[in-house]
Amino acid sequence: MRFRTALAAASGALALIVTLPTSATAAEGYFRYTYSGLDGTPQVAVLENPENGECITLPEVADPDSSSPAHSPRNRTDAFIEVFTEPDCTGDSFTLRPLTGYGSERLKLRSIVVTPPEES
């Protein structure tokens, strides 16, 4: 009898864990940017649900010696995104507001960091 009770309690706990929302440390939505492909044509990349508080160097433009920076960012997440002109979240920066933040082709970037609205 005790085994069944323990098994029921464990099953209930597992069900609660499985139904909890996904990572609370990630922004919900997507961040989009444009970069030049190997043949020079514009390419679009998207980061889905980027992690909060972590510097993300954009892989397509990580090497300043061999690629031009990305541009035209679109922030469609529920968090602020600070874009940086250099890898590893260095250089000049600009903050894009949640859901509607964007920049033109003149806004160059190589890395980003996500900040939830309550921390800004």
C-alpha positions in Angstrom: 0.0 0.0 0.0 2.8 2.4 0.8 4.5 1.7 -2.5 1.3 2.7 -4.4 1.0 5.9 -2.4 4.7 6.7 -3.1 4.3 5.9 -6.7 1.2 8.1 -7.0 3.1 11.0 -5.3 6.1 10.6 -7.6 3.8 10.5 -10.6 2.0 13.7 -9.5 5.3 15.5 -8.9 6.5 14.4 -12.4 3.3 15.7 -13.9 3.8 19.1 -12.2 7.4 19.3 -13.5 6.4 18.5 -17.0 3.6 21.0 -17.1 5.7 24.0 -15.9 6.5 26.6 -18.5 9.7 26.4 -20.4 12.8 28.2 -19.4 12.1 31.4 -17.5 15.5 32.6 -18.4 14.8 33.0 -22.1 13.1 35.8 -23.9 10.0 34.7 -25.8 9.9 35.5 -29.4 12.6 35.9 -32.0 15.4 38.3 -33.0 16.1 38.7 -36.7 19.1 40.3 -38.4 20.6 40.4 -42.0 24.1 39.6 -43.0 26.0 39.2 -46.3 26.4 35.6 -47.5 29.6 34.2 -49.0 28.5 35.4 -52.4 27.6 38.8 -51.1 23.8 38.4 -51.2 21.7 39.4 -48.2 20.9 36.5 -45.8 18.5 36.6 -42.9 19.1 34.8 -39.6 16.8 34.3 -36.7 17.5 33.6 -33.0 14.4 31.9 -31.4 13.9 32.6 -27.7 17.4 33.9 -27.0 18.7 33.4 -23.4 18.6 36.3 -21.0 21.8 37.8 -19.7 24.1 35.9 -21.9 26.3 37.5 -24.5 25.5 36.0 -27.9 28.1 36.6 -30.6 26.3 36.2 -34.0 28.1 33.2 -35.7 27.9 34.5 -39.3 29.7 37.8 -38.4 31.9 36.8 -35.5 35.2 37.4 -37.2 35.7 41.1 -37.9 38.6 40.3 -40.2 36.7 38.1 -42.6 33.1 39.4 -42.6 31.1 42.6 -42.7 28.8 43.1 -39.6 25.2 42.2 -39.6 22.6 44.9 -39.9 18.8 45.7 -39.9 18.0 44.0 -36.6 14.4 43.3 -35.6 13.5 42.6 -31.9 10.3 40.6 -31.7 11.0 39.2 -28.2 9.4 40.3 -24.9 12.7 41.6 -23.7 15.1 44.5 -24.4 18.0 43.5 -26.7 21.3 45.5 -26.6 23.2 45.1 -29.9 27.0 45.6 -30.0 29.3 46.6 -32.9 31.9 44.0 -31.9 32.0 40.3 -30.9 31.7 39.4 -27.2 29.4 42.3 -26.4 32.0 45.0 -26.8 32.2 48.2 -28.8 29.4 50.7 -29.2 25.9 49.5 -28.3 22.3 50.4 -28.9 19.2 49.1 -27.1 16.1 47.8 -29.0 12.8 47.8 -27.1 10.7 44.7 -26.8 8.4 43.6 -29.6 8.8 46.6 -31.9 12.5 47.5 -31.7 14.4 47.7 -35.0 17.3 49.2 -36.7 18.1 50.1 -40.3 21.0 49.0 -42.5 23.1 51.6 -40.8 22.9 49.9 -37.4 25.8 47.4 -37.5 26.1 44.5 -35.0 28.2 41.4 -34.2 26.8 40.4 -30.8 23.8 40.9 -28.5 22.6 40.6 -24.9 19.0 40.1 -23.8 17.7 41.9 -20.8 14.2 41.3 -19.4 12.0 44.4 -19.1 11.9 44.3 -15.3 15.7 44.4 -15.1 16.1 47.4 -17.4 
